């Protein structure tokens, strides 16, 4: 019979002890699920989205179309159907007006409240984003009209095999009996500008605004390229994946991470009991040949093996209560499992400091709750910026690196929320995953060193 490594013997022994103490095992597996059940009844009836009007600030830097092109589009030979107002003011003004007046289908509720401002006030607008007084900032670049004209011209060519300015030329030739032709500049055919959409990636409203604005621009160009004017855009909520979120849906990823962290209290109490049991297990282990790392790895292995069942209970209870994730549940599971390393770090810190199981459990119980609040599990924590515009978000934009980003749970909650609610992938949230892993490893190394020194080399 093959001999097991010493740390696996430790895992086996701790598992037997845990099975004898049915209360510990039940609490480990079922308590987080029960907490989610309670929060469901507290928050599921409060809705946060639906036919909502979103507040956005728009900065229009567009310079409009070139004067020569305006002249051609204003002539009798123009076949685009664009109004004089659009030709004169440019496509950005037209699109902004469309965004400000479009309503949800069958309702009189506008999708956007549009507030226009100047480029000089962009910093003020960004501060309004931070305070969440507005849901997003849209910046139209200087060449937006020319870029839109280029997109329309290219799409028209794909559909008809001819550019708009060539069509105008043919119309002039036909009208003049072949004596005259178009001598103006060719219409632009290169689209190389981008509308900037700015917001707080952690804010649900911004996620929705980003999708709607992107859809608006796409549909606007599509309608123009088909020469359908005046443009009318219909925004169906289901086309932009705007679900009727409840507060329960929004805080659920934070609740799942909170549930995982609460296990540290039960585990630390369990490990502390090894000191006060009649057999004084830790004292006997110190007299044996077992190395501190073997005991620690054995205890960690037990939790890492149990944690998938804990996570399954948390996610399973969420599904039973009606939660329907937008993203991949397997990727969410991976994020939860990585958070277990943070739980282990908290466990060994408490077990190193407290010899009483009750004291260890209560310390973690009291500590995890403010930790979850600071990490944004239930609501946004007060923003204390350390490095502005430095941390990459799932959308690729940069956000401020705050004091709370020093907590592994902040990155776990942010990554899990992005994956489950917003359908981002692990690659999209790789910055959060890296920080979560690195901070977990640092805390775990510190806690293991403290536990080893306190329980195996110091006075118990």
Residue, then its C-alpha position, 0 to 999 in steps of 0.5 A: x500500500x502506497x504511503x500518503x504524504x504527511x500533509x494528506x494524513x493531516x487532511x484525512x484527520x481533520x476531515x474525520x474531526x469535522x465529520x464528528x462535529x456535524x455542526x461545523x460541516x453543516x455551517x460550512x456548507x449551508x450557512x452561506x446559502x441561508x444568508x442568500x435566502x434571507x437577502x432574497x426576501x429583503x431585496x428581490x422586490x426592489x427594482x432598479x432598471x426597466x424603462x429607465x431614462x438615463x442622464x448623459x452629458x454630451x460634448x460635441x466637438x464635431x466640425x460638420x461636413x466640408x463646405x464643398x460637400x455641403x454644397x453638393x448635398x444641398x443641390x437638386x442632384x442630391x439623392x440622399x434625402x438629408x435635410x438642410x438642417x442636417x447638412x448644415x449642422x452635421x451628423x452629430x447634432x442630428x444624432x444628439x437630437x435623435x438620442x434626446x427624443x427617442x422613447x421606449x416602444x409603446x411608451x412616452x418615456x425617453x431613453x436619455x436626458x441629454x445635457x450638452x456642454x463644452x469641451x472645457x467642462x469635460x473635467x466637471x462632467x467626469x466629476x459628475x460621473x464619479x458622484x453618479x449624478x450622470x450615467x455617462x459622458x459622450x464625446x463626439x470627435x471633430x471629424x464625426x460628420x466626415x467619418x459618418x459620411x465615409x461610413x455611409x458612402x462605403x455602405x452605399x457602395x457595398x449595396x449599390x456598387x457605386x459611391x454617392x458622389x459617383x451617383x451624383x455625377x451620373x445624375x448631373x451627366x444625365x440631366x445635362x445630356x452628357x455635357x456636365x459632370x461633378x467636379x467637386x471633391x470626392x466624398x470621404x471613404x475612410x472612417x477613422x474617428x471614434x465616439x468616446x463613451x466615458x463612465x464608471x464601469x462599476x455602475x450598472x447604468x453606465x453599462x446600459x448607457x454604453x450598450x444603448x449609445x453603441x447601438x444608436x450609432x450603429x443603427x444611425x449609420x445603417x439607416x443613413x447608408x440605406x438612404x432612409x431619412x428622416x432616421x427613426x431608431x427603435x430601441x427594444x430593451x431586449x436588444x441591448x440586454x437591459x434586464x429588469x434587475x432587482x437590488x438582489x440581482x445587483x448585490x448577489x455577486x457581492x453576497x456570494x463572495x461575502x458567503x465565501x469569506x464568512x467560512x473563515x470564521x468557522x474554519x478558524x474556530x475549528x483550527x483553534x479548537x485543536x489547541x484546546x481539545x483534551x488531547x491538545x492536538x497542536x501540542x502533540x504535533x509539535x512533539x512529533x516529526x511533522x513540519x509546520x508546513x505539512x500541517x498548514x498544507x493539509x488544513x488548506x487542502x481540506x478547505x480547497x476540496x470543500x470549497x467547490x461544494x460551498x460555491x455550488x451551494x451558493x450558486x445553486x441557491x441563487x438559481x433556485x431563487x430566480x437569478x439568471x446570469x448573463x455570463x458564463x457560470x463556469x468562469x464565475x465559479x473559477x473566480x469564487x474558487x480563487x477567493x477561497x485563498x483569501x478565506x484561508x489567509x483570514x483563517x490562519x491569521x485568526x487561528x494564529x492570534x486567538x486560542x479560543x474557538x469562540x474568540x476566533x470565530x467572533x473576530x472573523x464574524x465582526x471583521x468580514x462584514x465591514x470588509x465586505x462593505x468596504x469591498x462594495x459587496x452591498x453598496x459603493x464604498x466612499x471613494x478614496x483615490x490613490x492613483x487616478x485613471x490607472x486600473x484597467x476595467x473590463x471594457x478597456x477603460x481606465x478607472x481610479x485605483x482606490x484604497x479598497x483595491x488593496x483588498x482581494x475581495x474588491x477585485x473578486x466582487x468586481x470580477x464576479x459582477x462583470x462576468x455574471x451580470x455583464x457577460x464579460x470573460x475572464x480575459x476581460x477581467x484579467x487585471x482583477x484576476x491578477x490583483x486578486x491572486x497576487x493579494x491572496x498569495x501575499x496575505x496567505x504567505x503572511x498568515x502562514x508565517x504568523x500561524x507557523x511561528x505562533x503555534x509551532x515555535x512560540x508559546x501556545 
